[in-house]
Amino acid sequence: MLLGNASGGFDATVTLVAGPVIAVTDLDGDGALDLIAYDAGPDADVRALLGAGDGTFASGPLTAVPLLFDETADVADLDGDAVPDLMLGAAFPAEAHFFRGVGDGGFASEVPYSFPPDTNAWFRLLGDFDGDGRTDASALLRSNLWSGIPDVLMVAFNRTYAAGGPLLDLGHALPGSHGWPIQVAEGAFTPGSPFAFSISGAVPSAVLAEYVGASALLAPFKGGVFVPSPDLRIGLVAGADGTASLSGAWPPGLPPGLPLHFQVWFKDAEGPYGFGATSAVRLTLP
């Protein structure tokens, strides 16, 4: 690093022993810029290099990351807590891996996202593309270099649930032939009001089972985690694009404060044991 002076020149050089620096931001909220360095192996990880504001840096927390990382990275506040989060890219398969910042330079709670199958992702950028105040992700997708199919710019909209609201994403998606299945819930969840649970990333035309439970089981199952303690099973069928929706008017008679856990399971020949599952959602009734 060359330290700039007030005349537009540079006075001193600072050398760090680290892997490639993939992002620059203030990770710990002290007003000084920090660095994120990537190390590919033998165990892939990122390390925070915490800046003192004078051109010097101290080694910070180490976070394990996927090995299939192509050094595409970006940082932004993805979950609305004013702490920078990290997005890492993998080209083969085309995936983005999101890590929530914890405020000291470390990251936790990995959330993977798969782009359409049989595509390669060549870059990813974060930005608010729909003007809703939440940071979204984009990627340039190619089927392959020789197919002649035009490149496609894909945007994945951020649907992070508001802090303190009735919804919480619990994770535990089980990937299969179409990447990481996702379930997103929307609604006020008051009697008679519209609601929807939208599913994407399922096997096209597959029979889906939405399990609902008033408590969390969190049991190992088919290579994943079966989240709800199943009190109710609702059958759905995915469309040709692998999406489905459970929607309607919210039923009356459910007591406020009741926690409900939702997760969708389905057969998927490329899942660890022949199954795939969406992320789970916990709804605490208002």
HELIX and SHEET records of a PDB file:
SHEET    1   A 2 LEU A   2  GLY A   4  0                                        
SHEET    2   A 2 PHE A  10  THR A  13 -1                                        
SHEET    1   B 4 VAL A  21  THR A  25  0                                        
SHEET    2   B 4 ASP A  34  ASP A  39 -1                                        
SHEET    3   B 4 ASP A  45  GLY A  51 -1                                        
SHEET    4   B 4 PHE A  57  ALA A  64 -1                                        
SHEET    1   C 4 ALA A  73  ALA A  76  0                                        
SHEET    2   C 4 ASP A  85  ALA A  90 -1                                        
SHEET    3   C 4 GLU A  95  GLY A 101 -1                                        
SHEET    4   C 4 PHE A 107  SER A 114 -1                                        
SHEET    1   D 3 ASN A 120  GLY A 127  0                                        
SHEET    2   D 3 ASP A 136  ARG A 142 -1                                        
SHEET    3   D 3 VAL A 152  ALA A 156 -1                                        
SHEET    1   E 5 LEU A 167  GLY A 171  0                                        
SHEET    2   E 5 ALA A 280  THR A 284 -1                                        
SHEET    3   E 5 PRO A 259  LYS A 267 -1                                        
SHEET    4   E 5 VAL A 207  GLY A 213 -1                                        
SHEET    5   E 5 LEU A 232  VAL A 237 -1                                        
SHEET    1   F 4 LEU A 167  GLY A 171  0                                        
SHEET    2   F 4 ALA A 280  THR A 284 -1                                        
SHEET    3   F 4 PRO A 259  LYS A 267 -1                                        
SHEET    4   F 4 PHE A 275  ALA A 277 -1                                        
SHEET    1   G 3 ILE A 182  GLY A 187  0                                        
SHEET    2   G 3 PRO A 194  SER A 200 -1                                        
SHEET    3   G 3 ALA A 244  ALA A 249 -1                                        
SHEET    1   H 2 ALA A 216  PHE A 221  0                                        
SHEET    2   H 2 GLY A 224  PRO A 228 -1                                        
END                                                                             
